[in-house]
């Protein structure tokens, strides 16, 4: 693999990793989980 293909792949992997960390950090907040569950429950009413 040369530098022209490695750099974009690393940038994409870093962006995806940052997005995943952001989503996982939301799940550590109880208020977010309650709001999410209430929104999901509202879809079935």
PyMOL commands that set and color helices and strands:
alter all, ss='L'
color gray80, all
select helices_A, chain A and resi 3-26+30-43
alter helices_A, ss='H'
color red, helices_A
deselect
rebuild
show_as cartoon
